[in-house]
Amino acid sequence: MAYILNTDDDTRVMLGAIGLESLDQLFDMVPADFRLDRPLDVPPAMTEIELTRHVGALASRNRSIDDRPCFLGGGAYDHFIPAAVDMLASRGEYYTAYTPYQAEASQGTLQAVFEYQTLIAQLTGMDVSNASLYDGGSAVAEGILMALASGDRHGRVVTSGAVHPEYRQVAETFLANLAPELVTVPAKNGRTPVDDLIAAITDDTAAVVLQQPNFFGQLEDVEALVAAAKERGATTIVSVDPIGLGLLKRPGSYGADIVTAEGQTLGNSMLYGGPVLGILACRESYLRRIPGRLVGQTTDRQGRRCFVLTLQTREQHIRREKATSNICTNQGLMALRASIYLALMGPHGLRDVAEQSARKAHYAAETLAAVPGLTPAFEGPFFKEFVVRCEKDPARVLAEVGRRGFHGGIALERWYPELADGILVAVTEKRTKAEIDALADAYRGAIASA
């Protein structure tokens, strides 16, 4: 429909309803330095061919993750994606299917979500999985809200400093206007000290958040940490690497109450940072507090197998103020890709990916440790990521490594000032021995010239 401007009388009535005298008062909270008080510097209109050429030139400035060997990590990883994932997920009935909000969602969409939930429950060893969230960070935050809603403890939430710093930032934002205090237990030597965690858990602690492997790639003594939290009556939330579960114990086996993960590694490309996939699974006792929606299996009047939206605890149009969350999507396409990937790989394929990643990461750690100017930051077991300390400025060294043809790692100073000399390096099954050896040569040359 055509846009109809509000009249002066309309504006005056609306301002009066909220107790204001002018439109400018609506923006008093915005500092004057950030308000635009000049004409927009918009260039003249282009012809279609000019615009196409211009946008193409802008797009060509993007650097694909595939243009050089990638050793980036920190939550998003360059794992191999079988061609069948792209082929199947790009079918029209999947690619254009909308988020299944209502019960009239198609049987195909419901079946795909049901299979996703089943695979995630099997992968994590938990009783139930929801139909996915935005990303790994929002999954952690939603897990915290579940813990708060499931009991009468609202004093604090304890998290390890080795949990992904951006996940902790998301949790801090979620809790900013709620009662619980978010308490962070600093990591020592790349891991979470059990005694320090125990000391931080009070009688009013609602939840403890851990990560396995942690942000530094280190393997935590997660069974002892979970046991300590449960002994004090706190809900345990463990963020995992789904690929790591090909080798490591499932969280359900060591008592985790809620499991979260970033599902980008399961058949989803890095794609300049998104879209990604938040995974959340839990024990059955938390079922009524889970965000999102649950698809169940039943039979129709003819006795045929069919699928239904069993639970929609998040939906404002159903539960209103009692809704568990305001999450408004289930990342259906990304969840479908994860389902196809897991079905294609199977348990043995997932284990093979995990083993290759771990073996190659350990070879890379040994190779980089032999480069003058690089030293291992931490001792102890790790999975597919590790931290090295660099005697030269990591930002300058990584820039030079990039010029030599590699996505060489991530400088840690922006999250951990105490690791201003630290570089996080990740290795997946895609990396070859030749690429790892060449990366070491790139670091050797970069450090010498920095």
C-alpha positions in Angstrom: 0.0 0.0 0.0 1.1 3.6 -0.5 2.9 5.3 2.3 0.8 8.0 4.0 2.6 10.6 6.0 1.4 11.4 9.5 -0.2 14.8 9.7 0.9 17.4 12.3 -2.2 16.6 14.3 -1.3 12.9 14.2 2.2 13.6 15.5 0.9 15.9 18.2 -1.6 13.3 19.5 1.0 10.5 19.5 3.6 12.6 21.3 1.0 13.7 23.9 0.2 10.0 24.6 3.8 9.4 25.6 4.3 12.7 27.4 6.6 14.4 24.9 6.4 17.8 23.2 8.6 17.2 20.2 10.1 14.5 18.0 13.6 15.6 19.0 12.9 14.5 22.6 12.6 11.0 21.4 16.4 11.1 20.6 17.6 12.8 23.7 19.2 9.6 24.8 21.5 9.6 21.7 24.6 11.7 22.3 24.7 14.8 20.0 27.9 13.7 18.4 26.2 10.7 16.9 23.2 12.5 15.5 23.2 13.3 11.8 22.7 17.0 11.3 23.9 17.2 7.7 22.6 16.0 4.3 23.4 12.4 3.5 26.4 12.1 1.2 24.7 9.9 -1.3 26.2 9.7 -4.8 24.1 10.3 -7.9 21.9 7.4 -9.2 23.6 4.9 -11.4 22.4 3.0 -14.5 21.8 -0.7 -14.0 25.0 -1.7 -15.8 27.0 0.8 -13.8 25.5 -0.4 -10.5 26.1 -4.1 -11.5 29.8 -3.3 -12.2 30.1 -1.3 -9.0 28.6 -4.0 -6.8 30.7 -6.6 -8.5 33.9 -4.6 -7.7 32.9 -4.3 -4.1 32.2 -8.1 -3.9 35.6 -8.9 -5.4 37.2 -7.2 -2.4 35.9 -10.0 -0.2 38.5 -12.6 0.7 37.1 -16.1 0.6 38.2 -18.6 3.3 39.0 -20.9 0.4 41.6 -18.6 -1.2 44.3 -19.9 1.2 44.9 -22.6 3.9 42.8 -21.7 6.9 44.1 -22.1 10.5 41.4 -19.9 12.1 39.3 -21.1 14.9 37.7 -19.6 18.0 34.2 -21.0 17.3 34.1 -21.3 13.5 36.2 -23.9 11.6 37.1 -24.9 8.1 35.9 -28.5 8.1 35.2 -30.4 4.9 31.6 -30.3 3.6 30.5 -33.3 1.5 29.0 -32.3 -1.9 25.7 -34.1 -1.0 25.1 -31.5 1.8 24.9 -28.6 -0.7 23.1 -30.7 -3.3 20.3 -31.8 -1.0 19.9 -28.7 1.1 19.7 -26.5 -2.0 16.5 -28.3 -3.2 13.7 -25.8 -3.5 11.4 -27.5 -1.0 14.1 -27.1 1.7 15.9 -23.9 0.6 12.7 -21.8 0.5 10.8 -23.4 3.4 9.9 -20.9 6.1 10.4 -21.4 9.8 7.8 -23.8 11.1 5.9 -21.5 13.5 2.5 -23.1 13.4 1.0 -26.6 13.5 0.2 -26.4 9.8 3.9 -26.7 8.9 4.5 -29.3 6.2 5.2 -32.9 7.1 8.5 -32.7 5.3 9.7 -29.8 7.4 8.5 -31.4 10.6 10.2 -34.7 9.7 13.5 -32.9 9.0 13.3 -31.1 12.4 12.4 -34.3 14.2 15.4 -36.1 12.6 17.7 -33.2 13.6 16.5 -33.4 17.2 17.0 -37.1 17.2 20.6 -36.8 15.9 21.5 -34.1 18.4 20.1 -36.1 21.3 22.1 -39.1 20.2 25.3 -37.1 19.6 25.2 -35.4 23.1 23.8 -38.2 25.1 20.9 -36.1 26.3 17.2 -36.8 26.5 15.8 -34.1 24.2 17.0 -31.4 21.8 15.2 -28.3 20.6 14.9 -27.2 17.0 18.0 -25.1 17.2 18.8 -21.5 18.1 20.8 -18.6 16.5 24.3 -19.6 17.4 26.6 -21.0 20.1 26.5 -17.8 22.2 22.7 -17.5 22.3 22.4 -21.2 23.1 24.6 -20.7 26.2 22.5 -17.7 27.3 19.2 -19.6 26.7 20.6 -22.5 28.8 21.2 -20.0 31.6 17.7 -18.8 31.4 16.4 -22.4 31.5 18.4 -23.0 34.7 17.1 -19.8 36.3 13.5 -20.7 35.4 13.8 -24.3 36.6 14.7 -23.6 40.3 14.5 -21.1 43.1 18.2 -20.0 42.9 18.7 -16.5 41.4 21.8 -15.1 43.1 24.5 -15.9 40.6 25.7 -17.7 37.5 29.3 -19.0 37.5 31.2 -19.3 34.3 34.8 -20.4 33.5 37.1 -17.7 32.0 38.0 -20.4 29.5 34.5 -20.4 28.0 34.4 -18.5 24.7 34.6 -14.8 25.6 31.9 -13.9 23.1 29.5 -16.5 24.6 30.2 -14.9 28.0 29.5 -11.4 26.6 26.1 -12.6 25.2 25.3 -14.1 28.6 26.2 -10.9 30.3 23.9 -9.0 28.0 21.0 -11.4 28.7 21.6 -11.0 32.5 22.2 -7.3 32.5 18.7 -6.4 33.8 18.0 -9.6 35.8 18.9 -10.4 39.4 21.7 -12.9 39.0 25.3 -11.8 39.1 27.6 -13.3 36.4 30.8 -14.5 38.1 33.8 -15.5 36.0 36.4 -17.9 37.4 39.8 -17.0 35.7 41.5 -19.7 33.8 45.0 -20.8 34.9 47.4 -22.3 32.5 44.6 -22.5 29.9 42.2 -24.5 32.1 39.6 -24.1 34.8 40.9 -24.7 38.4 38.5 -27.1 40.1 39.2 -25.6 43.6 38.6 -22.0 42.3 35.3 -23.1 40.7 34.1 -24.8 43.9 34.9 -21.6 45.9 32.8 -19.5 43.5 29.7 -21.7 43.8 27.4 -20.4 46.5 24.2 -21.7 47.8 22.2 -19.3 45.6 24.2 -20.3 42.4 21.7 -21.2 39.7 24.1 -22.5 37.0 27.7 -23.2 36.2 28.8 -22.8 32.6 31.8 -24.8 31.2 33.2 -25.6 27.8 34.8 -28.8 26.5 37.2 -28.4 24.8 37.5 -24.8 26.1 38.2 -21.7 24.1 42.0 -22.4 24.1 41.4 -25.9 22.7 42.4 -27.4 26.1 40.6 -30.4 27.4 39.1 -29.6 30.8 38.8 -32.0 33.8 35.1 -31.7 32.9 33.9 -34.6 35.0 35.4 -33.2 38.2 34.1 -29.7 37.3 30.5 -31.0 36.6 30.6 -33.2 39.8 31.6 -30.2 41.9 28.8 -28.1 40.5 26.2 -30.7 41.0 27.4 -31.4 44.6 26.5 -27.8 45.3 23.1 -28.1 43.6 23.8 -25.9 40.6 22.6 -26.7 37.1 25.5 -27.6 34.8 25.7 -26.2 31.3 28.4 -27.5 29.0 29.3 -26.0 25.6 30.9 -28.6 23.3 32.4 -28.9 19.9 30.1 -31.3 18.0 33.1 -32.7 16.0 34.9 -33.3 19.3 32.1 -35.7 20.3 33.5 -38.1 17.7 36.3 -38.7 20.2 35.4 -37.3 23.5 32.8 -38.5 26.1 29.2 -37.4 25.5 28.1 -34.8 28.1 25.2 -36.9 29.1 27.6 -39.6 30.3 29.3 -37.3 32.9 26.1 -35.7 34.2 25.7 -32.4 32.3 22.2 -31.0 32.7 22.1 -28.8 29.6 24.4 -29.1 26.5 25.0 -26.3 24.0 27.1 -26.0 20.9 27.9 -24.0 17.8 26.7 -26.2 14.9 28.6 -24.4 12.1 31.1 -27.3 12.0 28.3 -29.7 11.0 28.1 -29.1 7.3 27.8 -25.3 7.4 30.3 -23.0 5.7 32.1 -20.2 7.5 30.4 -17.7 5.1 32.0 -14.5 6.4 30.6 -15.3 9.9 27.1 -16.7 9.3 24.4 -17.8 9.2 25.3 -20.3 11.9 23.5 -22.8 14.2 22.9 -22.8 17.9 22.5 -26.3 19.4 20.7 -27.0 22.7 19.9 -30.3 24.4 18.9 -31.1 27.9 17.7 -33.7 30.4 13.9 -34.5 30.3 13.4 -32.7 33.6 14.1 -29.4 31.8 11.8 -30.1 29.0 9.1 -27.5 29.8 11.7 -24.8 30.0 13.4 -25.4 26.7 13.3 -22.5 24.2 12.1 -22.9 20.7 9.9 -25.8 19.6 9.8 -29.6 19.8 8.6 -31.9 17.0 7.2 -35.2 18.0 6.2 -38.4 16.2 2.7 -39.9 16.3 0.2 -41.6 14.0 -2.8 -40.2 12.1 -6.3 -41.6 12.0 -5.2 -44.2 9.5 -2.4 -45.4 11.7 0.3 -43.8 9.5 3.5 -42.4 10.9 3.3 -38.6 11.1 4.9 -35.6 12.8 3.5 -32.8 14.9 4.7 -29.7 16.8 4.5 -31.2 20.2 5.7 -28.2 22.3 6.1 -24.5 21.6 7.2 -23.1 24.9 8.7 -20.1 23.4 5.7 -18.9 21.4 4.4 -15.5 22.6 1.1 -16.1 20.7 0.5 -19.2 22.8 2.1 -18.6 26.2 2.4 -14.8 26.2 4.3 -13.6 29.3 5.1 -17.2 30.3 7.0 -17.9 27.1 10.5 -19.3 27.7 12.2 -17.1 25.2 11.8 -14.6 22.4 13.9 -16.6 20.0 12.0 -16.3 16.8 13.6 -18.8 14.4 14.9 -22.3 14.5 17.7 -21.8 11.8 15.8 -24.5 9.9 18.1 -24.6 6.8 21.3 -24.8 8.9 19.8 -27.5 11.1 18.9 -29.4 8.0 22.5 -29.2 6.7 23.7 -30.5 10.1 21.3 -33.4 9.9 22.4 -34.3 6.4 26.1 -34.0 7.4 25.6 -36.2 10.5 23.6 -38.8 8.5 26.3 -38.9 5.8 29.2 -39.2 8.2 27.7 -41.6 10.7 29.6 -42.5 14.0 32.6 -43.8 12.2 32.9 -40.9 9.8 32.6 -38.4 12.6 35.2 -40.2 14.6 37.6 -40.1 11.6 37.1 -36.4 11.2 37.8 -35.9 14.9 40.9 -38.1 14.9 42.4 -36.5 11.8 41.8 -33.0 13.3 43.4 -34.0 16.6 46.4 -35.7 15.0 47.1 -32.9 12.6 46.7 -30.3 15.3 49.3 -32.0 17.4 51.7 -32.2 14.5 51.1 -28.5 13.9 51.8 -27.7 17.5 55.1 -29.6 17.4 56.1 -28.0 14.1 55.3 -24.4 15.2 57.1 -24.9 18.5 60.2 -25.5 16.5 60.0 -22.0 14.9 62.3 -19.5 16.6 60.1 -17.0 18.4 57.1 -19.3 19.0 56.6 -21.3 22.2 53.6 -23.4 23.4 51.5 -21.4 25.8 50.0 -24.2 27.8 50.7 -27.8 28.8 48.1 -30.5 28.9 45.9 -32.3 26.4 44.1 -30.4 23.6 41.8 -31.3 20.8 42.2 -29.3 17.5 43.2 -25.9 18.8 46.2 -24.6 20.7 47.8 -21.4 21.7 51.4 -20.3 20.9 53.2 -17.3 22.4 55.0 -15.1 19.9 58.0 -12.9 20.9 57.0 -10.3 18.2 53.7 -8.4 18.0 51.1 -11.1 17.0 49.0 -8.6 15.0 52.0 -7.7 12.8 53.2 -11.3 12.5 49.7 -12.5 11.5 49.4 -9.8 8.9 52.7 -10.9 7.4 51.7 -14.5 7.6 48.6 -13.5 5.7 50.7 -11.8 3.0 52.6 -15.1 2.7 49.4 -16.9 1.9 47.8 -18.2 5.1 44.9 -17.5 7.5 47.4 -18.1 10.3 45.4 -17.8 13.5 43.8 -15.3 15.9 45.5 -12.8 18.1 44.1 -13.2 21.7 44.8 -9.8 23.2 41.4 -8.3 22.5 39.8 -10.9 24.8 42.7 -11.8 27.1 45.1 -8.9 27.9 47.3 -11.3 29.8 47.8 -13.2 26.5 48.8 -10.2 24.5 51.5 -12.4 22.9 49.1 -15.3 22.3 47.9 -16.7 19.0 45.1 -19.3 18.7 45.7 -21.8 15.9 43.1 -24.3 14.8 43.7 -27.4 12.5 41.0 -29.5 10.9 41.0 -32.6 8.8 41.3 -30.4 5.6 44.8 -29.3 6.4 47.7 -31.3 4.9 51.2 -31.9 6.2 52.5 -29.8 3.3 50.3 -26.9 4.4 51.3 -27.2 8.0 55.0 -27.2 7.1 54.4 -24.2 4.8 52.6 -22.4 7.7 55.6 -22.9 9.9 57.9 -21.4 7.2 55.5 -18.5 6.9 55.7 -17.8 10.6 59.5 -18.2 10.5 59.8 -15.6 7.8 57.2 -13.3 9.4 58.8 -13.3 12.8 62.2 -12.6 11.2 60.9 -9.6 9.3 58.5 -8.2 12.0 
